[in-house]
């Protein structure tokens, strides 16, 4: 049900959480943490959107969808390529090169 709702909002490339490996944390920001990882033998960046409580759930989900909508439409040599997204428990992950 949730994936169907996200597909209608532009969530267009789902990667199973078990398919990629998070290696180590490289940074942190207002809406989450960024990790170095590996997927299909390629180096990736994984942004984990933190859901701190049920009150912020909708706000975090909206920010997650908005960021995916923006980055998935960008094509420029100086902008990292959006590769997909994943859901695991109450966390959302955006995967890029």
C-alpha positions as CSV (number, residue, x, y, z in Angstrom):
1,X,0.0,0.0,0.0
2,X,2.7,2.5,1.0
3,X,4.8,1.7,-2.1
4,X,1.8,2.2,-4.3
5,X,1.2,5.7,-2.7
6,X,4.8,6.6,-3.2
7,X,4.7,5.5,-6.9
8,X,1.9,8.0,-7.4
9,X,4.1,10.7,-5.9
10,X,7.2,10.1,-8.1
11,X,8.9,7.4,-6.2
12,X,9.9,5.5,-9.3
13,X,12.9,3.3,-8.6
14,X,12.8,1.0,-5.6
15,X,15.9,-0.9,-4.4
16,X,15.4,-3.6,-1.7
17,X,17.3,-2.7,1.5
18,X,19.0,-6.1,1.4
19,X,20.5,-5.4,-2.0
20,X,23.0,-2.7,-0.9
21,X,25.5,-2.6,1.9
22,X,26.1,0.5,4.1
23,X,29.9,0.7,4.9
24,X,30.4,3.8,7.0
25,X,28.9,7.2,7.9
26,X,30.4,10.2,6.0
27,X,28.1,13.1,7.1
28,X,25.0,14.3,8.8
29,X,22.5,17.1,8.1
30,X,19.1,18.4,9.2
31,X,17.0,15.6,7.8
32,X,19.4,12.7,8.0
33,X,22.7,11.0,7.7
34,X,24.9,10.2,4.6
35,X,26.7,6.9,4.3
36,X,29.2,5.3,1.9
37,X,28.0,2.0,0.6
38,X,28.1,-0.6,-2.2
39,X,25.3,-1.7,-4.5
40,X,25.9,-4.1,-7.5
41,X,29.6,-3.7,-7.1
42,X,29.4,0.1,-7.4
43,X,30.3,2.7,-4.8
44,X,27.2,4.6,-3.7
45,X,26.1,7.4,-1.3
46,X,23.1,6.5,0.9
47,X,21.1,9.2,2.5
48,X,19.1,8.0,5.4
49,X,16.1,10.2,6.3
50,X,15.5,10.0,10.0
51,X,12.0,9.7,11.4
52,X,12.3,10.7,15.0
53,X,8.7,10.2,16.1
54,X,5.2,9.6,14.7
55,X,4.5,13.4,14.8
56,X,7.3,14.0,12.3
57,X,6.5,11.0,10.1
58,X,4.4,12.8,7.5
59,X,6.8,15.8,7.4
60,X,9.9,13.5,6.8
61,X,8.0,11.5,4.2
62,X,7.1,14.7,2.3
63,X,10.7,15.9,2.4
64,X,11.9,12.5,1.2
65,X,9.5,12.5,-1.8
66,X,10.3,16.2,-2.6
67,X,14.0,15.5,-2.7
68,X,13.6,12.4,-4.9
69,X,11.4,14.4,-7.3
70,X,14.0,17.1,-7.6
71,X,17.2,14.9,-7.9
72,X,15.6,12.3,-10.1
73,X,15.0,14.9,-12.8
74,X,18.5,16.5,-12.7
75,X,21.1,15.6,-15.4
76,X,24.4,17.5,-15.1
77,X,28.0,16.5,-14.8
78,X,28.3,18.3,-11.5
79,X,25.2,16.7,-9.9
80,X,25.3,13.1,-8.5
81,X,23.1,10.6,-10.3
82,X,20.0,9.4,-8.4
83,X,19.9,5.6,-8.5
84,X,16.9,4.7,-6.4
85,X,15.3,4.6,-3.0
86,X,14.6,2.1,-0.3
87,X,12.4,1.6,2.7
88,X,13.3,-0.3,5.8
89,X,11.2,-0.3,9.0
90,X,10.6,3.4,9.6
91,X,13.6,4.7,7.7
92,X,13.8,6.0,4.1
93,X,16.9,5.8,2.0
94,X,17.9,7.7,-1.1
95,X,20.7,6.1,-3.1
96,X,22.9,8.1,-5.5
97,X,26.3,7.6,-7.1
